Amino acid sequence: MPPPPPPPPAYPDSGATSAPSLVRNYRVWQGSNVFLCGGRLIFGPDVKSIFISIFLIVLPVAMFCGMVARKLLDDFPHHTGWSIMAVLMALTLFVLITLVVTSARDPGIVPRNAQPPQPDDHHGTDNSNNRQISLSRFPRTKDVILNGITLKVKYCDTCMLYRPLRASHCSVCDNCVERFDHHCPWVGQCIGLRNYRFYYMFVFSATLLCLYVHAFCWVYIVKIKDSEAISIWKAMSKTIASIVLIVYTFLCSWFVGGLTIFHTYLISTNQSTYENFKNRYDPQTNPYNRGMVNNFKEVFCTRIPPSKNNFRSKVPREPLESYQRTGIRPLSPMMKRRTRTRSMELVGNAVYNEQDEEESNYRDGFDNEARSKDSGLTDKSLDLSRILHTEGVEGEESSIRHHQWEGTTEVQDSITEVGESNSATAPNCSTREVV
């Protein structure tokens, strides 16, 4: 009598063998983010760069404290020299806090949809053929009218949603971010709606810190010159650390100071870096410009909206039922993301190729026989997409039916508003495209 087959192994990323287990949302997050402290802190994939930024801040400050500020403590009456050190420590601490808050905060990630929204002519069928055919009629953009200007919002294939106004998909973090400004490699995070205020405070305070160190290095050199009655060049030669700090802070002041001036201009005109580089709006046609004072109030005096993602919430993990039936191990979250992305690319390419062929046939006046051949190719491409979907994403459909990211209701409301405004007309309105 042959021995009974061994039980299927329990994989750490696949849950229990009988029923799906619950895991924290951040453990199955489909973006490229790095989570710490149990999902309480969210960083970009280049989080290691924040340590470089901290090193570039702390090292010159420590050099200034040990070789310059320490020697100025007793050079001012009434012990006011100690205030130099106190202000330096407070300013450095503020720079580091704003850096960490900017980097470890949700920048305004838009929750992904578990499945794409249905097109306007959807009749409620769940057939896979109908789902694929509906993609060919799926509008890639929709119109939204804001302050008399027609804006276009695009559909994101990765997140399967219409992006909110001023949102864009970050290729580094692999997320759609509200009011996307840019991805900053120095903080290792996207800059968006929920951390732009802290980012500006970071670059502004870093500029002040550079100017502060730069100024007191010159003060120390002048003190040496006056106390020893020597030329300025000989005084500089007696404190090499001051020369190094002067050069370093001068270069850094141009960098962070330039960023501060640039973002001050962007805030005054209510633009983002992404919109400015794309030449999205002219000063006269920017629908978001509310005037300089109101623009600054919008950034610094309004309440920051809460995150639309609860990374610590518990969501079902994919069960091992498909493994028990087929003997194939369920895909890990990373492999599921790659498989779904690849299958969506293949299906999308097939659909777009079919659309191009149909339009070309119509323009060239092909007969009905040629069109029937194209429809045959369409059936083959749809069969291919079903095969890819069955082989690569079989276990995923069960999780799609049970798994919805938190905050999806708000995104669907935004999509509904976009859909309603798509049919609206606005005479004498210019059209802008929102990526």
GICORGI-V74550 format. One record per helix or strand of 3 or more residues. SS is the DSSP state (helix for helix, strand for strand). FROM is the first residue (numbers start at 0). TO is the last residue. If there is no record, write none. Layout:
BEGIN
ss/from/to
SS/FROM/TO
SS/FROM/TO
END
This chain:
BEGIN
ss/from/to
strand/21/23
helix/24/27
strand/33/35
strand/40/42
helix/48/66
helix/68/71
helix/76/78
helix/80/102
helix/127/135
strand/140/145
strand/148/155
strand/167/169
strand/174/176
strand/181/183
strand/188/190
helix/195/227
helix/231/236
helix/239/268
helix/272/276
helix/291/299
strand/313/315
helix/320/325
helix/332/363
helix/367/391
helix/393/401
helix/407/421
strand/430/433
END
